[in-house]
Amino acid sequence: MNPKPSPAIVTQEAARRLPRWALLLLCIAYVIPGYVGREPWKNADIASFGYMLALLDASSWREWLQPSMMGLVPDNGALLPYWLGAWAMQALMPLGLAPEIAARVPYLLMLAGTLVATWYAVYHLARDPSAQPVAFAFGGEAEPVDYARALADGSLLALVATLGLAQFSHETTPALAQLFFGTLVFYGLAALPTRPLAPFIALLVGLPGLTLSGAPAMAMIYAGLGLLALALPGAAPAHGAARLRALLQLLALVGLCLALALALDLFRWRIAPWRTSGAEWSSLARLFLWFTWPAWPFVLWTLWRWRRQLLSLRQQRHLGLPLAIASVPLLGTLLTLAGDRALLLALPALAALAALALPTFSRSVSALIDWFTVLFFTGWTLVIWVVWVAMETGVPAKPAANVARLAPGFDPVFQWPAFVAALLGTLAWFALARWRTGRHRTALWKSMVLPAAGTASCWLLLMTLWLPALDYGRSYAPQMREVRALIGDASCVEVHGLTEAQVAAVRFHGGWLTVPARGPVACPWLLVDVDAQSSLTASVSMTDWREVGQVRRPTDRNETLYVLRRVGRP
């Protein structure tokens, strides 16, 4: 029995479910844009894709256990994310899919799985008696199942609305794999007291998946949290045999993860020096503020309204588990250099905490959130359209001049499918905004509808109207086209000082075999990064090479490649 009165006051009318077709359309509009029609972006996106391409040429299983690209190896200790992309290319490229599209299929499914796992995790947490709303004297309060479903809808909307999720969840990097497997663990621990099989399967996939995705320490910590929760007096499941079985299962998974990490040498020391300057702390504060927006104001409201229950977290699983899960990546962001990619893993748990604020809002607070969200996202919708019109027509002149300055040489191309999709998304946004700000019955999830729909709508517009410009500015394709104009169809290219992202770009966009400048293979062309020019003489004899040009990325003056042609005898 809950010793503290719940701050949630919810009627049965307010706990009605969000129409499934609307929730499904929102998720589709958010998940698919960003996975189709674009080039691999710098830096982590194309670097990870490069390792996947390299695995296609692997001649032994040992190369699969140590992915490399021209001698370069990933420093994140991840294996499974590269395997998934390579397996998808092996399976789907024979069917006609382009390699970059095929590699994204498992990542698209992992993003969808993250949304589903978040929903079910919050659903099971909200079913806990401590999370239920106040019972009314004459009845009429929300039924437990309906309340849990409405709260789970709110958490899914909160996750979609979070700004930090958009870009990183649409890249083919280990960060998304860690997010997916971490959310599976969140669901497994949330549902473990009530369902014996599905949570164990989730943990069986999630904990080893985290380990093989470059986060073995996080997998161990999450498993330790689960063991601690099960070992505490009064923990669910209350039945001794069921609790013992769950403890043994978690211990076995800990042993499996530890064995995998040690056998494959997956542990990496990532603790960074403590931040000492005000600028570093200011930058970190800005990251927290924008990356977790708009979830963090809801989370703070949750902690305030449920503050009495925070004194007894052992009995308050709906608060204790999300706080424990979120604290691990939050501390990782503070203690490592992973930054936003570490913070990404906290978003599902933060969305769960944000959803707990919904049953405590007054009508006036909900109205304030609605009007602020309408003004914010409507303004950004208009900005995106105005800039697109300026790119296509040159009018208005000032936005067109800004685009020309930021992306010199960019030639816009009108695309009918993208235009139609953007127009439909915009009309849907204005229709939803008009519906939400009208006089309608209160629903628990309604304060999260506009933030989630606004984020999905703006993401859709960016990935349709602005996609050609974003591709031009964020990919290596324009630079490689200029390099190809100088090199042509060379048999191979020697490189010096290039990053893993640049090597992947040379291989993918140029189609050339890349070898180190100091290697045994002699190629007719040499590419040198501008920052490595001073060390070139230590690797090659300059009498054998003649510079034929310099090619820089149009949107970055600091990324220039020197193109040299061999003049001596190989």
Salt bridges, closest charged atoms under 4 A:
GLU13 OE2 - ARG441 NE 3.92
ASP45 OD2 - ARG38 NH1 2.88
ASP146 OD1 - ARG149 NH1 3.15
ASP153 OD2 - ARG20 NH2 2.66
GLU171 OE1 - ARG341 NH2 3.26
ASP370 OD2 - ARG436 NH2 2.76
ASP489 OD1 - ARG484 NH1 2.48
GLU494 OE2 - ARG566 NH2 2.74
ASP556 OD2 - LYS42 NZ 3.94
GLU559 OE2 - LYS42 NZ 2.62
GLU559 OE2 - ARG553 NH1 2.93
